Amino acid sequence: MMCRKRLSIVLAVAAGAGLFVATSVAMRRKSGKGPESGQESAASHRGRPESGRDSEVDRRNRGVAKLTSADPNGIPTRRPPTSFPTPSEVLESSKSERPTRALSPSWKEGDEWIVHTWLRQMHQPRGGWSKEPIRFRYRVKGLARFDGADCRKVVVDLPDAADFRPETFFVDGRSYALRGLARTSREKGEWVPRTHHFGPGDGKGSSARNTSVPFDLPGAGTVGTVSAGDDAFTTLRFSEPGAPRPTPDHLVGAGGEYTEITIASIDGTIRQRWAAEDSRWPVESVSNEARSYRLR
């Protein structure tokens, strides 16, 4: 009898607990916190970090919020990012604002000039430059016919090297294209004459091949940008860390106007500056392999 009473009490308590659970579940479902929504809540919290820490997404969202502003209609819009011009864009912009001038070399028989050239030493680490310049002497030696064209002869030698044989360059008298080269090379202990033919060119300039002499010329009437004074020299982009570069006051035409041009060659772009007071040869000529300057 006593066991039956205890069993009845247990069943009554269990029934009451079940009713309470059912009521709680019903109330949670009614308020949107039932098992179904609870699953969504758990899923939404599954990727959250521990309390007190922000996820990368949260930080990114806050960054986006800082970059946005509201328009008059209350719609957030992203501010355009601030952009800055690249160095090449600045250089091109400065060139476009400067005056231009058509350039052609001007020679007469007997003209002579010296060019100091530093060569890149490819066998050295990082391709350094020669410590001392090579002095090339250029002399205009009259007219000659070469490949059917009337050409000016320009003879180049090394006044500091007696074993260097002079080389003769034939330059078209009208277009200033380099038509050919006559030189001698030492082969098996003997000096052998060689003649190289370069053709009429494309009128855009020419660069010598098969020689160590820097001989790069623009086509007749090449248009370049004009800059004035020593300050123009210091603002040019011809510099390179560790490369030789004379001071402006030692250059031919220092303090006057310069015309800047570029010539395309098989070794890359050649950048030159010509002095207004002396248009026989560029004051500065820079390529990947050589840096040449005319000094006073």
Sequence and secondary structure as in RCSB ss.txt:
>XXXX:A:sequence
MMCRKRLSIVLAVAAGAGLFVATSVAMRRKSGKGPESGQESAASHRGRPESGRDSEVDRRNRGVAKLTSADPNGI
PTRRPPTSFPTPSEVLESSKSERPTRALSPSWKEGDEWIVHTWLRQMHQPRGGWSKEPIRFRYRVKGLARFDGAD
CRKVVVDLPDAADFRPETFFVDGRSYALRGLARTSREKGEWVPRTHHFGPGDGKGSSARNTSVPFDLPGAGTVGT
VSAGDDAFTTLRFSEPGAPRPTPDHLVGAGGEYTEITIASIDGTIRQRWAAEDSRWPVESVSNEARSYRLR
>XXXX:A:secstr
 HHHHHHHHHHHHHHHHHHHHHHHHHHHHHTT SHHHHHHHHHHHHT  STT   HHHHHHHHHHHTEEE TTS 
EEE        HHHHHHHHHHTS EEEE     TT EEEEEEEEB TTSGGG B SS EEEEEEEEEEEEETTEE
EEEEEEE TT TT   EEEEEETTT  EEEEEEEEEETTEEEEEEEE  S  SS EE  SSSS  EE  TTEEEE
EEEHHHHHHT S   TT     GGGBTTTTSEEEEEEEEETTEEEEEEEETTB SS SEEE SSEEEE B 
